[in-house]
Amino acid sequence: MQMNHFFHSKLYLNNGTGVVRFLLILALISFPLISSDCNNLLNNEEPAPEKFVGNWTLVEQTGALQDICPQEKVVFRADGVAELTCPEGQPILRVYSVSGTELFYDQTSLQYEYEFDNNDQKLNLYGVNVSRNLFYEKIATDNIGNDKRSVTKQNNSSEAVK
């Protein structure tokens, strides 16, 4: 009987301090698990760039640099890879990421501030470290075709100034 009293008193450790210790340890263990989600919320980061995913075509460009091929097609994939294709060009793949209100092309270090318009059917990119602004419209996958136009050699939107 004395043994049972020993375990009972050690379990609760002097009027509930054991419970408090247990909850404190549990909280400390859980912080690393929830901190990344809190950081995303605090920094206005999207955990996945769901609005970007899909097929887009360039409809307008403004700014000092207007060096992107007309009608550039961009496919933002859910795996964080963008496939950029100029008419009559070969597709190139670029890793992209979204943080807050900025889109980053990781390999080329290009940054754009972004905004969506028209029920997320228009994507506007404003150059942060490049003097260009790009305006895309979302296209349905069945409207994607290979436009055969004769164009001079121009850059994709993920490219730095050459």
N, C-alpha and C positions, 0 to 999 in steps of 0.2 A: 504494500500500500504506500509505503514511503517512496518507493521508486516511481510510482505513478504520479505522486505529488511533485517529485523532482522534475520529471518531464513536463508536466503541466506548467510549473512555474518558469522553467527555462523557455518554453514555447512562447509564452506571453511576456517574458522578461520584465518583470516589475511594472505592472499596470499598463501594458500596451506599447512599451518602447520597442519591443521586438517587431511588432506590426509596423511601426513607423520606420524602423530600419529596413524591413523587407520592402515596403513601398518606395523608400528612397533608392534602394539598390535597383529595384525594378524600373524606376524612372530613369536612373542613370544609364541603364542598359538600353532603354528604348530611345534615348535621344539621338544616337547616330542613325537609327532606323527611320526616324521621322524628320530629321533635319534637312535632308535634301528636298523633300516636298515643301517644307516651310520656306527654304531659300527660293525655290521656284515661285512660290506665291508672293513672297516679299519683293522679289526682283521683277515681277510681272512676266516671268518666263513661262512659255508653254512647254509642258512636258513632251509633247510630240507636235510637230508642225502640221497638224491635220488640215488647216485651211490651205496650206501650200500644196498639199498632195494633189496631183492632177496635171493636166496638160494646159499649157499657156502659150499664147502667141503674142509677140511684140507688135503693138499697134502704133506706138509713138515714142520718140525719144527727144529729150530736150537737154539743154546744158551746153557747156563749152565743148565737150567731146560728144560728137554724134557719130561714133565709130562702130556701132553695133550693126550687124547685118540686118537689113529690113526683114520683117516677118520671121525673126528668130523664133524657133520653137523650143520651149523648155518643159521638160517633164520632171516635176519634183516628185521623187519617189518617197514612200514612207520610211525607207531604210536610211534616209539622210543623204541620198545621192541624187544629184540633178543631172539630167541628160540634156545637153544643149546642142541644137542643130541649126545651122544656117541652111537656107535653100541651096541645093546642090552641094552641100558640104557633108562631111562625115561627122557623126555625133561625137561629142566629147563628154566625159563623165567628170563631175566635180562633187566633192563632198561639201555639203552645206549644213549650216546649223542656224538655229534661231535662238536669240536671247533678248528678252524684253521686246523692244520694237525694232530690233535689228536682225538682218539676214547677213550671214557671213559665208563667203566661199573660202573654205579652209586652206586649200592649196595656194591660192593667189592672194590671200589676206584682204580681199575686197570686202567692203562693208556697205550695206545699203540700209537706210531706214525704210520701213515698209508700212503700208496701210492698204486695207481692203475697202472697196467701194461696191455699190450695186449688189447687195446681198452676197458678197464674197466672189463676185464674178469678174471683178477687176482688181488687179494687183498693181500698186504703184510703188516703185523703188526709187529712192532718192539717194544718190551717191554721198557717202560720208567721207571716204578717202579717195574719191574719183569724181571728176566734174561731169557727171552724166545722171540723167533722170530717165527711168524706163517705165513704160506703161504697158501692161499686159492685159489681155482678156482671156478668160478661161474658155477652153474649147472642149467640146464633147469628143470622146475617143473616136467616134465614127467620122468626125470631121477632119481628122488628122490625115493629111496627104502630103506627098512630096511635091511642093511647088517647084517647077522647073523654070527658074528665072536666071537670066544672066546677070550676075552681080560681081562687083570687084571684090577682091580679098578684103574682108572686114573681120572684126573681132566678135567673139561671143561675149555676153554680158559678164562672164566670170573672169575675163581677161583684163590684166592691167594694161596701161597705156604702153604701146610699142613704139 
